[in-house]
Amino acid sequence: MQKPRPGSRRLHAGRRLGHKQAPPRLVPGPGSRPGFDATENSYDTSTAVRHRFPGARIIGVEPEVANDWVLSLRAGERILIDPPPTIADGVRTRIPGVNNFAQVRATVDDVLTVTEAEIRAAVRFLAQRMKLVVEPTGAIPVAMLFSGRLGDLRGKRVGLVISGGNVDADVLCEILNEPGASES
């Protein structure tokens, strides 16, 4: 097995996640996910990546059932949606923030969606294979990566923001014990 370079991270054997000096080509994640609206600084990741690596492709990701950003960016204006019934409670936004909307339009190339099942599978993978407790919102980038909808990423540098361990124990147990869910 190839020894990881300084500054690299591994998902599991054979999958190195970027290098701190290498320009990422794709950066999905809650920090760059437009709806991550905890503060006005929520778009800092996409802004920093765009500034440091102008050629990077930045993809925001949100749950299919909480698609306020997809709808808003398509319409060119902020769209209000019904309260979204997503397991990813950190992105249960109903409308993009005013400041975030302008900044995300300037820095994010696209926003894609993942299903609730894909989010649950990502939480399960991170817990069982990576031994990381990650809340469903933080697992959204992994869900997108594993969905296959980003195309062939072989040979490309990919950066993911995986954050948040604030998952309810009952929710985590439910995800880990779902029928057909086994450690692979």
HUWO-V255150 format. One record per residue. N is the residue number from 1. SS is DSSP state (@ for helix, = for strand, . for the rest). PSI is psi in radians with two decimals (NA if undefined). Layout:
BEGIN
n=(N:N)
ss=(SS:SS)
psi=(PSI:PSI)
END
This chain:
BEGIN
n=(1:2:3:4:5:6:7:8:9:10:11:12:13:14:15:16:17:18:19:20:21:22:23:24:25:26:27:28:29:30:31:32:33:34:35:36:37:38:39:40:41:42:43:44:45:46:47:48:49:50:51:52:53:54:55:56:57:58:59:60:61:62:63:64:65:66:67:68:69:70:71:72:73:74:75:76:77:78:79:80:81:82:83:84:85:86:87:88:89:90:91:92:93:94:95:96:97:98:99:100:101:102:103:104:105:106:107:108:109:110:111:112:113:114:115:116:117:118:119:120:121:122:123:124:125:126:127:128:129:130:131:132:133:134:135:136:137:138:139:140:141:142:143:144:145:146:147:148:149:150:151:152:153:154:155:156:157:158:159:160:161:162:163:164:165:166:167:168:169:170:171:172:173:174:175:176:177:178:179:180:181:182:183:184)
ss=(.:.:.:.:.:.:.:.:=:=:=:=:.:.:=:=:=:.:.:.:.:.:.:.:.:=:=:=:=:.:.:.:.:.:.:.:.:.:.:@:@:@:@:@:@:@:@:@:@:@:@:@:.:.:.:.:=:.:=:=:=:=:=:@:@:@:.:@:@:@:@:@:@:@:@:.:.:.:.:.:.:.:.:.:.:.:.:.:@:@:@:.:.:.:.:.:.:@:@:@:@:@:@:@:@:@:@:.:.:=:=:=:=:=:.:@:@:@:@:@:@:@:@:@:@:@:@:@:.:.:.:.:.:.:.:@:@:@:@:@:@:@:@:@:@:@:@:.:.:.:.:.:.:.:.:.:.:=:=:=:=:.:.:.:.:.:.:.:@:@:@:@:@:@:@:@:.:.:.:.:.:.:.:.)
psi=(2.42:2.37:2.33:2.51:2.71:2.39:-0.03:2.86:2.64:2.37:-0.92:3.05:2.18:-0.15:1.65:2.39:1.69:3.12:2.46:-0.36:-0.16:2.38:2.16:2.60:-0.29:2.22:1.50:2.62:2.84:-0.54:-0.51:-0.14:2.12:-0.57:-0.02:1.59:0.54:-0.63:3.03:-0.31:0.19:-0.34:0.17:-0.67:-0.88:-0.65:-0.79:-0.76:-0.77:-0.68:-0.78:-0.62:1.39:-0.45:-0.01:2.55:2.04:2.13:2.13:2.68:2.38:2.81:2.55:-0.68:-0.03:1.01:0.68:-0.57:-0.74:-0.84:-0.74:-0.78:-0.66:-0.70:-0.33:0.20:2.78:2.23:2.31:2.26:2.87:2.76:2.12:2.34:1.02:2.61:-0.38:1.38:-0.34:-0.21:0.60:0.81:2.64:-0.38:2.42:2.52:2.65:-0.92:-0.74:-0.72:-0.83:-0.77:-0.72:-0.70:-0.53:-0.37:-0.39:2.31:-0.59:2.80:2.21:2.93:2.72:2.72:2.87:-0.69:-0.67:-0.66:-0.79:-0.72:-0.64:-0.73:-0.77:-0.80:-0.84:-0.67:-0.84:-0.72:-0.62:-0.20:0.68:2.27:1.92:2.30:2.74:-0.68:-0.75:-0.36:-0.12:-0.75:-0.66:-0.68:-0.76:-0.78:-0.81:-0.25:-0.45:-0.08:-0.03:-0.01:-2.95:2.01:0.09:2.33:-0.02:2.67:2.27:2.29:2.35:2.48:1.96:1.95:2.83:2.06:0.32:1.17:2.37:2.32:-0.68:-0.69:-0.78:-0.78:-0.72:-0.80:-0.78:-0.43:0.24:2.52:2.34:-0.08:1.93:2.70:2.21:NA)
END
